[in-house]
């Protein structure tokens, strides 16, 4: 089984770091948690950088917090934050202007789990802090290498290989085509909305194009496809999601009436023009049980179908 995530240079809640599938099984090791300590601190610093840039673009008066921003962004040792940096990290979220900005963060190109980080600042910046499994699932870690895990179910022994979606990682994809039975393709729903247009300008078209190429690949003709439309929780939090481009069919409008309509338009980009069987689920990987249930449901159907079609 092969897993492809969307084509950004970071794994978000989809697939990230070296323990993605082991985390799904609840087996994140202490060493892996310590690795994510610096990742989470990097995420925290990136959030403050995003906030500063947003304040500049919106011409907000942050003169009272400018020194704090400078202290945070000047901190180079992410494994050991200075006392001044820690104080600045805790002071900025209490500023009235910043609070007002954060309430509208769903309209801006911030890290999506910004409120989670702010709600857990005291714990994350503690000297004895060790990331929890939920912390890791809310983090954004660089996509590095290929990850693999094997586990048994009631009907089969399953080997899952997780491959990053960056341009560099895609060069290695074809090495696996001839040995896989199931391909899991993970789509970041938020990449199709205007709130992330600036950050992910080309991801939408590229994501659809590469998916179509995989579906039409001759070597993968007998492979089964599972598409996970991920981050539904973030997608639903947007009051009226706006697509980056026109919906299938060339309609003039890019604004849908509600999240359900927007979701249907996004799915249509992937599914409308295919003749092969596609198993698809809409999930949030922050809700681990839902994800596992969705994937295992499709795998069970595929296994049953293969048994039914196998010669006696």
C-alpha positions as a Markdown table, in Angstrom:
| # | Residue | x | y | z |
|---|---|---|---|---|
| 1 | Unk | 0.0 | 0.0 | 0.0 |
| 2 | Unk | 1.4 | 3.4 | -1.0 |
| 3 | Unk | 0.5 | 6.8 | 0.5 |
| 4 | Unk | 1.0 | 10.1 | -1.4 |
| 5 | Unk | 0.5 | 13.4 | 0.4 |
| 6 | Unk | -0.2 | 16.7 | -1.2 |
| 7 | Unk | 2.7 | 18.6 | -2.9 |
| 8 | Unk | 3.9 | 21.0 | -0.3 |
| 9 | Unk | 7.3 | 21.0 | 1.3 |
| 10 | Unk | 5.8 | 20.4 | 4.7 |
| 11 | Unk | 3.7 | 17.5 | 6.1 |
| 12 | Unk | 0.8 | 18.9 | 8.1 |
| 13 | Unk | -1.7 | 16.7 | 9.8 |
| 14 | Unk | -1.7 | 14.4 | 6.8 |
| 15 | Unk | 1.7 | 12.7 | 6.9 |
| 16 | Unk | 4.6 | 14.2 | 8.7 |
| 17 | Unk | 7.9 | 13.1 | 10.2 |
| 18 | Unk | 9.2 | 9.6 | 10.6 |
| 19 | Unk | 6.5 | 8.2 | 12.8 |
| 20 | Unk | 3.2 | 9.0 | 11.0 |
| 21 | Unk | 1.7 | 5.6 | 10.9 |
| 22 | Unk | 3.2 | 4.5 | 14.2 |
| 23 | Unk | 1.4 | 7.5 | 15.7 |
| 24 | Unk | -1.9 | 6.3 | 14.1 |
| 25 | Unk | -1.3 | 3.1 | 16.1 |
| 26 | Unk | -0.5 | 5.0 | 19.3 |
| 27 | Unk | 3.1 | 4.0 | 19.4 |
| 28 | Unk | 5.0 | 7.3 | 19.2 |
| 29 | Unk | 8.3 | 6.7 | 21.0 |
| 30 | Unk | 10.0 | 9.1 | 23.5 |
| 31 | Unk | 12.8 | 9.8 | 21.0 |
| 32 | Unk | 10.3 | 10.8 | 18.4 |
| 33 | Unk | 8.6 | 13.0 | 20.8 |
| 34 | Unk | 11.9 | 14.8 | 21.6 |
| 35 | Unk | 12.5 | 15.2 | 17.9 |
| 36 | Unk | 9.2 | 17.0 | 17.6 |
| 37 | Unk | 10.0 | 19.4 | 20.5 |
| 38 | Unk | 12.1 | 21.5 | 18.2 |
| 39 | Unk | 9.6 | 21.2 | 15.4 |
| 40 | Unk | 6.8 | 22.6 | 17.5 |
| 41 | Unk | 9.0 | 25.5 | 18.7 |
| 42 | Unk | 9.8 | 26.2 | 15.0 |
| 43 | Unk | 6.1 | 26.2 | 14.3 |
| 44 | Unk | 5.5 | 28.6 | 17.1 |
| 45 | Unk | 8.1 | 31.1 | 15.8 |
| 46 | Unk | 6.6 | 30.8 | 12.3 |
| 47 | Unk | 3.2 | 31.7 | 13.7 |
| 48 | Unk | 4.6 | 34.9 | 15.2 |
| 49 | Unk | 6.4 | 35.7 | 11.9 |
| 50 | Unk | 3.0 | 35.2 | 10.1 |
| 51 | Unk | 1.3 | 37.5 | 12.5 |
| 52 | Unk | 3.9 | 40.2 | 12.1 |
| 53 | Unk | 3.6 | 40.1 | 8.3 |
| 54 | Unk | -0.2 | 40.2 | 8.5 |
| 55 | Unk | -0.1 | 43.2 | 10.8 |
| 56 | Unk | 2.2 | 45.0 | 8.3 |
| 57 | Unk | -0.1 | 44.2 | 5.4 |
| 58 | Unk | -3.2 | 45.4 | 7.3 |
| 59 | Unk | -1.4 | 48.5 | 8.6 |
| 60 | Unk | -2.2 | 47.5 | 12.2 |
| 61 | Unk | -0.6 | 49.4 | 15.1 |
| 62 | Unk | 1.6 | 46.9 | 16.9 |
| 63 | Unk | 4.1 | 49.4 | 18.3 |
| 64 | Unk | 3.6 | 48.1 | 21.8 |
| 65 | Unk | 4.6 | 44.6 | 20.7 |
| 66 | Unk | 7.2 | 45.4 | 18.1 |
| 67 | Unk | 10.1 | 44.7 | 20.5 |
| 68 | Unk | 8.6 | 41.4 | 21.5 |
| 69 | Unk | 8.3 | 40.4 | 17.8 |
| 70 | Unk | 12.0 | 41.3 | 17.3 |
| 71 | Unk | 13.1 | 39.2 | 20.3 |
| 72 | Unk | 11.2 | 36.1 | 19.1 |
| 73 | Unk | 12.3 | 36.3 | 15.5 |
| 74 | Unk | 15.9 | 36.9 | 16.6 |
| 75 | Unk | 16.0 | 33.8 | 18.7 |
| 76 | Unk | 18.2 | 31.3 | 16.9 |
| 77 | Unk | 18.4 | 28.5 | 19.4 |
| 78 | Unk | 15.0 | 26.8 | 19.1 |
| 79 | Unk | 16.0 | 24.0 | 21.5 |
| 80 | Unk | 16.5 | 26.5 | 24.3 |
| 81 | Unk | 14.4 | 29.7 | 24.3 |
| 82 | Unk | 15.7 | 32.6 | 26.3 |
| 83 | Unk | 13.7 | 34.0 | 29.2 |
| 84 | Unk | 13.1 | 37.2 | 27.2 |
| 85 | Unk | 11.9 | 35.2 | 24.3 |
| 86 | Unk | 9.5 | 33.1 | 26.5 |
| 87 | Unk | 8.1 | 36.3 | 28.0 |
| 88 | Unk | 7.5 | 37.8 | 24.6 |
| 89 | Unk | 5.8 | 34.6 | 23.3 |
| 90 | Unk | 3.4 | 34.8 | 26.2 |
| 91 | Unk | 2.8 | 38.5 | 26.0 |
| 92 | Unk | 1.9 | 38.9 | 22.4 |
| 93 | Unk | -1.3 | 36.8 | 22.4 |
| 94 | Unk | -2.7 | 39.0 | 25.2 |
| 95 | Unk | -2.5 | 42.1 | 23.1 |
| 96 | Unk | -5.9 | 43.5 | 22.1 |
| 97 | Unk | -5.0 | 44.1 | 18.5 |
| 98 | Unk | -3.5 | 40.6 | 18.1 |
| 99 | Unk | -6.5 | 39.0 | 19.7 |
| 100 | Unk | -8.8 | 40.8 | 17.2 |
| 101 | Unk | -6.5 | 39.6 | 14.4 |
| 102 | Unk | -6.5 | 36.0 | 15.5 |
| 103 | Unk | -10.3 | 36.0 | 15.6 |
| 104 | Unk | -10.2 | 36.5 | 11.8 |
| 105 | Unk | -7.3 | 34.2 | 11.1 |
| 106 | Unk | -9.4 | 31.9 | 9.0 |
| 107 | Unk | -9.3 | 34.6 | 6.4 |
| 108 | Unk | -5.5 | 34.9 | 6.4 |
| 109 | Unk | -2.6 | 32.6 | 5.4 |
| 110 | Unk | -1.7 | 31.5 | 8.9 |
| 111 | Unk | -0.7 | 28.1 | 10.1 |
| 112 | Unk | -4.1 | 26.5 | 10.5 |
| 113 | Unk | -3.7 | 25.3 | 14.0 |
| 114 | Unk | -2.7 | 28.7 | 15.4 |
| 115 | Unk | -5.3 | 28.7 | 18.2 |
| 116 | Unk | -4.1 | 25.3 | 19.3 |
| 117 | Unk | -0.6 | 26.6 | 19.8 |
| 118 | Unk | -1.8 | 29.7 | 21.6 |
| 119 | Unk | -4.0 | 27.6 | 23.9 |
| 120 | Unk | -1.0 | 25.5 | 24.8 |
| 121 | Unk | 1.8 | 28.1 | 25.0 |
| 122 | Unk | 2.5 | 27.6 | 28.7 |
| 123 | Unk | 2.8 | 23.8 | 28.3 |
| 124 | Unk | 4.8 | 23.9 | 25.0 |
| 125 | Unk | 7.3 | 26.4 | 26.4 |
| 126 | Unk | 7.8 | 24.6 | 29.7 |
| 127 | Unk | 11.4 | 23.5 | 30.4 |
| 128 | Unk | 10.3 | 19.8 | 30.9 |
| 129 | Unk | 8.0 | 19.8 | 27.9 |
| 130 | Unk | 7.6 | 16.6 | 25.9 |
| 131 | Unk | 5.2 | 16.7 | 22.9 |
| 132 | Unk | 2.0 | 14.6 | 23.2 |
| 133 | Unk | 0.6 | 12.7 | 20.3 |
| 134 | Unk | -2.0 | 15.5 | 19.7 |
| 135 | Unk | 0.8 | 18.1 | 19.7 |
| 136 | Unk | 2.6 | 16.1 | 17.0 |
| 137 | Unk | -0.6 | 15.8 | 14.9 |
| 138 | Unk | -1.0 | 19.6 | 15.1 |
| 139 | Unk | 2.6 | 20.2 | 14.1 |
| 140 | Unk | 4.1 | 21.0 | 10.7 |
| 141 | Unk | 7.3 | 19.0 | 10.0 |
| 142 | Unk | 9.6 | 18.9 | 7.0 |
| 143 | Unk | 8.9 | 16.1 | 4.5 |
| 144 | Unk | 12.0 | 13.9 | 4.6 |
| 145 | Unk | 12.6 | 10.5 | 3.1 |
| 146 | Unk | 10.3 | 7.5 | 2.9 |
| 147 | Unk | 8.4 | 6.0 | 5.9 |
| 148 | Unk | 7.2 | 2.4 | 6.1 |
| 149 | Unk | 5.3 | 0.4 | 8.7 |
| 150 | Unk | 3.8 | -3.1 | 8.7 |
| 151 | Unk | 0.9 | -4.3 | 10.8 |
| 152 | Unk | -1.6 | -7.1 | 10.8 |
| 153 | Unk | -5.4 | -7.0 | 10.6 |
| 154 | Unk | -8.0 | -9.7 | 10.9 |
| 155 | Unk | -7.8 | -10.4 | 7.2 |
| 156 | Unk | -4.3 | -9.5 | 6.0 |
| 157 | Unk | -0.8 | -8.4 | 6.8 |
| 158 | Unk | -0.5 | -4.8 | 5.5 |
| 159 | Unk | 2.6 | -2.9 | 4.6 |
| 160 | Unk | 2.1 | 0.9 | 4.2 |
| 161 | Unk | 4.8 | 3.1 | 2.5 |
| 162 | Unk | 4.4 | 6.8 | 3.0 |
| 163 | Unk | 6.1 | 9.0 | 0.4 |
| 164 | Unk | 6.3 | 12.8 | 0.4 |
| 165 | Unk | 4.6 | 14.8 | -2.3 |
| 166 | Unk | 7.4 | 17.3 | -3.0 |
| 167 | Unk | 8.8 | 17.5 | -6.5 |
| 168 | Unk | 12.0 | 15.8 | -5.4 |
| 169 | Unk | 10.0 | 12.9 | -3.7 |
| 170 | Unk | 7.9 | 12.4 | -6.8 |
| 171 | Unk | 11.0 | 11.3 | -8.8 |
| 172 | Unk | 11.0 | 8.1 | -6.6 |
| 173 | Unk | 7.3 | 7.3 | -7.0 |
| 174 | Unk | 7.6 | 5.0 | -10.1 |
| 175 | Unk | 9.9 | 2.7 | -8.2 |
| 176 | Unk | 6.9 | 1.5 | -6.2 |
| 177 | Unk | 4.2 | 1.3 | -9.0 |
| 178 | Unk | 4.8 | -2.4 | -9.8 |
| 179 | Unk | 4.7 | -3.7 | -6.3 |
| 180 | Unk | 1.6 | -2.0 | -4.8 |
| 181 | Unk | -2.0 | -3.1 | -4.5 |
| 182 | Unk | -3.5 | 0.0 | -3.0 |
| 183 | Unk | -2.6 | 3.7 | -3.5 |
| 184 | Unk | -3.8 | 6.3 | -0.9 |
| 185 | Unk | -3.9 | 9.8 | -2.2 |
| 186 | Unk | -4.3 | 12.5 | 0.4 |
| 187 | Unk | -5.8 | 15.9 | -0.6 |
| 188 | Unk | -5.5 | 19.0 | 1.6 |
| 189 | Unk | -8.9 | 20.6 | 1.2 |
| 190 | Unk | -7.7 | 24.0 | 2.5 |
| 191 | Unk | -5.3 | 24.3 | -0.5 |
| 192 | Unk | -8.3 | 24.9 | -2.7 |
| 193 | Unk | -9.5 | 27.9 | -0.8 |
| 194 | Unk | -8.5 | 31.6 | -1.3 |
| 195 | Unk | -7.3 | 31.9 | 2.3 |
| 196 | Unk | -4.2 | 30.0 | 1.3 |
| 197 | Unk | -4.0 | 31.2 | -2.3 |
| 198 | Unk | -0.9 | 33.2 | -1.7 |
| 199 | Unk | 1.0 | 30.5 | 0.0 |
| 200 | Unk | 0.0 | 27.6 | -2.2 |
| 201 | Unk | -0.6 | 29.3 | -5.6 |
| 202 | Unk | 0.1 | 26.3 | -7.8 |
| 203 | Unk | -0.8 | 23.4 | -5.5 |
| 204 | Unk | -4.4 | 23.0 | -6.6 |
| 205 | Unk | -3.8 | 22.5 | -10.3 |
| 206 | Unk | -0.8 | 20.4 | -9.7 |
| 207 | Unk | -2.6 | 18.2 | -7.2 |
| 208 | Unk | -5.4 | 17.4 | -9.6 |
| 209 | Unk | -3.0 | 17.0 | -12.6 |
| 210 | Unk | -0.8 | 14.5 | -10.8 |
| 211 | Unk | -3.8 | 12.6 | -9.5 |
| 212 | Unk | -5.1 | 12.2 | -13.1 |
| 213 | Unk | -1.6 | 11.1 | -14.2 |
| 214 | Unk | -1.6 | 8.4 | -11.6 |
| 215 | Unk | -5.1 | 7.2 | -12.5 |
| 216 | Unk | -4.1 | 6.9 | -16.1 |
| 217 | Unk | -0.7 | 5.2 | -15.4 |
| 218 | Unk | -0.6 | 1.8 | -17.2 |
| 219 | Unk | 1.5 | 0.2 | -14.4 |
| 220 | Unk | -1.2 | 1.2 | -11.8 |
| 221 | Unk | -4.0 | -0.1 | -14.0 |
| 222 | Unk | -4.8 | -3.0 | -11.5 |
| 223 | Unk | -4.1 | -1.0 | -8.4 |
| 224 | Unk | -6.9 | 0.2 | -6.2 |
| 225 | Unk | -7.2 | 3.9 | -5.4 |
| 226 | Unk | -8.3 | 5.5 | -2.1 |
| 227 | Unk | -8.6 | 9.3 | -2.0 |
| 228 | Unk | -8.7 | 11.0 | 1.4 |
| 229 | Unk | -10.0 | 14.6 | 1.3 |
| 230 | Unk | -8.3 | 15.8 | 4.5 |
| 231 | Unk | -8.7 | 18.7 | 7.0 |
| 232 | Unk | -12.5 | 18.8 | 6.8 |
| 233 | Unk | -12.5 | 20.4 | 10.3 |
| 234 | Unk | -10.5 | 23.4 | 9.1 |
| 235 | Unk | -12.5 | 23.5 | 5.9 |
| 236 | Unk | -15.8 | 23.5 | 7.8 |
| 237 | Unk | -14.5 | 26.3 | 10.1 |
| 238 | Unk | -14.5 | 28.7 | 7.1 |
| 239 | Unk | -18.0 | 30.3 | 7.0 |
| 240 | Unk | -18.1 | 30.4 | 3.3 |
| 241 | Unk | -15.1 | 28.7 | 1.6 |
| 242 | Unk | -14.1 | 30.3 | -1.7 |
| 243 | Unk | -12.4 | 28.2 | -4.4 |
| 244 | Unk | -9.2 | 29.4 | -6.0 |
| 245 | Unk | -10.6 | 28.8 | -9.5 |
| 246 | Unk | -13.8 | 28.2 | -11.3 |
| 247 | Unk | -15.7 | 24.9 | -10.6 |
| 248 | Unk | -15.8 | 22.1 | -13.2 |
| 249 | Unk | -17.9 | 23.1 | -16.2 |
| 250 | Unk | -16.4 | 26.6 | -16.5 |
| 251 | Unk | -19.0 | 28.5 | -14.5 |
| 252 | Unk | -18.1 | 32.2 | -13.9 |
| 253 | Unk | -18.6 | 32.3 | -10.2 |
| 254 | Unk | -15.8 | 31.1 | -7.8 |
| 255 | Unk | -17.9 | 31.5 | -4.6 |
| 256 | Unk | -20.1 | 28.6 | -3.5 |
| 257 | Unk | -23.2 | 29.1 | -1.3 |
| 258 | Unk | -21.8 | 26.9 | 1.6 |
| 259 | Unk | -19.1 | 24.5 | 2.7 |
| 260 | Unk | -21.0 | 21.5 | 1.4 |
| 261 | Unk | -21.3 | 22.9 | -2.1 |
| 262 | Unk | -17.6 | 23.9 | -2.0 |
| 263 | Unk | -16.6 | 20.4 | -1.0 |
| 264 | Unk | -18.7 | 18.9 | -3.8 |
| 265 | Unk | -16.9 | 21.2 | -6.3 |
| 266 | Unk | -13.5 | 20.2 | -5.1 |
| 267 | Unk | -14.3 | 16.5 | -5.2 |
| 268 | Unk | -15.6 | 16.9 | -8.7 |
| 269 | Unk | -12.2 | 18.1 | -9.8 |
| 270 | Unk | -10.8 | 14.7 | -8.9 |
| 271 | Unk | -13.7 | 12.3 | -9.6 |
| 272 | Unk | -15.9 | 13.6 | -12.4 |
| 273 | Unk | -13.8 | 12.5 | -15.3 |
| 274 | Unk | -12.7 | 9.1 | -14.1 |
| 275 | Unk | -13.9 | 5.7 | -15.3 |
| 276 | Unk | -12.1 | 3.6 | -12.7 |
| 277 | Unk | -13.4 | 2.7 | -9.2 |
| 278 | Unk | -12.2 | 5.3 | -6.6 |
| 279 | Unk | -12.8 | 4.8 | -2.8 |
| 280 | Unk | -13.0 | 8.3 | -1.3 |
| 281 | Unk | -13.5 | 9.6 | 2.2 |
| 282 | Unk | -13.7 | 13.1 | 3.7 |
| 283 | Unk | -11.6 | 13.1 | 7.0 |
| 284 | Unk | -9.6 | 15.0 | 9.5 |
| 285 | Unk | -6.5 | 13.2 | 10.6 |
| 286 | Unk | -6.7 | 14.9 | 13.9 |
| 287 | Unk | -9.5 | 12.5 | 14.6 |
| 288 | Unk | -7.5 | 9.3 | 14.4 |
| 289 | Unk | -10.3 | 6.9 | 14.9 |
| 290 | Unk | -12.3 | 8.3 | 12.1 |
| 291 | Unk | -9.3 | 8.1 | 9.8 |
| 292 | Unk | -8.5 | 4.5 | 10.6 |
| 293 | Unk | -12.1 | 3.5 | 10.2 |
| 294 | Unk | -12.3 | 5.2 | 6.8 |
| 295 | Unk | -9.2 | 3.6 | 5.5 |
| 296 | Unk | -9.8 | 0.2 | 6.9 |
| 297 | Unk | -13.4 | 0.3 | 5.5 |
| 298 | Unk | -12.0 | 0.7 | 2.0 |
| 299 | Unk | -9.2 | -1.8 | 2.5 |
| 300 | Unk | -11.8 | -4.4 | 3.7 |
| 301 | Unk | -13.9 | -3.8 | 0.6 |
| 302 | Unk | -10.9 | -4.1 | -1.7 |
| 303 | Unk | -9.8 | -7.3 | 0.1 |
| 304 | Unk | -13.3 | -8.8 | -0.2 |
| 305 | Unk | -13.4 | -7.9 | -3.9 |
| 306 | Unk | -10.1 | -9.5 | -4.5 |
| 307 | Unk | -11.1 | -12.7 | -2.7 |
| 308 | Unk | -14.3 | -12.8 | -4.7 |
| 309 | Unk | -12.5 | -12.4 | -8.0 |
| 310 | Unk | -9.7 | -14.8 | -7.2 |
| 311 | Unk | -9.7 | -18.2 | -8.9 |
| 312 | Unk | -10.8 | -21.1 | -6.6 |
